[in-house]
Amino acid sequence: MRPINAVITGIIRETPTITTLRTDIELDAAPGQFVMVWVRGLDEIPMALSHPGSITVQRVGEATEALSRLDVGDSIGIRGPFGNGFEVKWGGEREGVEKGDEVGKGGEVRKGEEVGKGEKDGDGKGNKIMIIAGGVGGAPLLPLAQQAHSRGLDVTTLIGARTADELLFEEHFSKCGAVSIATDDGSKGHHGFITGAMDQFNLAGFDQFYVCGPELMMKSVLDILQAAGLEAMAQLSLHRYFKCGIGVCGACTIDPSGLRVCRDGPVLSGDLLIKSEFGKYHRDAAGKKIMF
Amino acid sequence: MSSTDLSIQLTGLELENPTILAAGILGTTGASLKRMAGEGAGAVVTKSIGSEPKEGHPNPTMLKLDCGFLNAMGLPNPSYRDFREELSIAREGGVPVIASVFGAHPDEFAEIILGLEGASAYELNVSCPHASGYGTVVGTDPVLVEVITRAAKQATDAPVWVKLTPNVTDIVEIGEAASRGGADAVVAINTVRGMAIDIHSGYPILGNLYGGLSGPAVRPVAVKCVYDLYKALDIPVIGVGGIGSWQDAVEMMMAGASAVQVGSAVYDNVNIFSEINSGLSAYLKANDHSLDDITGLAHRKVEQ
């Protein structure tokens, strides 16, 4: 597809470094799917959708800096949604949905065999989920929390940031369920990493874990889940250098599976990631390995 | 006799089937190449590798259009020094691994080939349409193509394939130059120069402004190039350009291809190789043909 023209209709300064851009388009996307955002004449970068028509950007480089400087009325090019997205699943009975079903992209219900990652078979589980959001990683997780909450799931969200004023979407997540905070400097909530905030919960009481944030933070979270034997119930959204964004070029493939993060991901299950390059290294634009 | 046997001998290499992963497609890492071998490819070609690390062009680097795909990756690669490890991982896939190499001059091609020792064969990329100083810049000059091919042949005992650009007046002239230089096979075609412009703003969409077209739109162009090369050359022609089904593969072989490469079609299905192979196998069986029977069949029909 050619880029869709998306006109900025609203700008929300979420934190000192994070901005949400609302646009006049609305995409039918599953939580966790991404779009390629084209800043014309400069670059095109993958971004999570924080809402069907919004992206939430942290200033980290040239393209995100340019995005953060846009005004209402300016436009960007959008291609997508791409990738797989998070799988929201439960085993409880809901109107119109049978036990063991799974709700995926665009809200459709998937049956049987596609339910792959740590599913529970209609035993009343799958109702309690933990969302773990580090920094701007909260962007793809907010629509997930909202969707899960609206379908009656019990949502607990852990939000981590460097400081209290960098906490993203605390208010929005609070509307979906319990929220627990961790800040590196202790200015709010647990003083330290988000993994410290996990200690106060009985992890075995949750049916699914959804994680997005800096890779080393996600690795620490996955280590804790693995120690509890829960890695197969974790869905983590990965970041890799994307070129084509549509699963053809191979720039974002991970070792040793060769899976394409842009197409087979960006959401991958914890048990798959444990046996991978995750948390160890990634590749740059030239395909050269960069250690974390 | 088994008419469904798809194995071929290609420039001295044993391939279990004639479908080959094309250069620049899912070939950045050894693990990815291995995965494609597992998806049924008879051989795999790596991403084009150069002498120095290269990040490639800025995004957007690839677009899906109604008629095909437009790309300008810009030859991103980590250099042959960093690619050696990927090459050895790729070889674990159990199928021939062909290293695609690009350079600006004969010595650079030779240096990279020596640096990537252990590949089953080498494919010289003298045809990338959108990287300044490389590719088409050298691939449109028959003298340069001949000299580069000769330098590559002197650098290795392994087979050397030369991938040709269709962005010339007469592709046969370039194919003949490769053949004179000692090429074991030619591969046709690389992408066709193309461009897309964003009508909302007037900006060219690709970061490099223009790029190369692949996919269904270029298949008739590729079929004609392969047809002409088969007629003129005594070395095998490997057909590539828009192949996405067994019917496409049969057509390309009838034009003269001894084997086919598949690229953009992985977009729809990474298992495309197995799919093409099973269709091809059923077709051969139903018609009591061998692969040799169909390679170049169009020429024999015309001569009758």
Interface residues (C-beta under 8 A of the other chain):
Chain A: M1 R2 P3 N5 M36 W38 R40 G41 L42 D43 E44 I45 S75 G77 R79 F242 K243 C244 G245 I246 G247 V248 C249 G250 A251 T253 I254 D255 P256 S257 G258 L259 R260 R283 D284 A285 A286 G287 K288 K289
Chain B: G24 I25 L26 G27 T28 T29 A31 S32 L33 K34 R35 M36 K47 P53 K54 E55 G56 P58 N59 P60 T61 M62 L63 K64 L65 F69 N71 M73 P76 N77 P78 S79 D82 F83 A196 D198 H200 S201 Y203 I205 G207 G263 S264 V266 Y267 V270
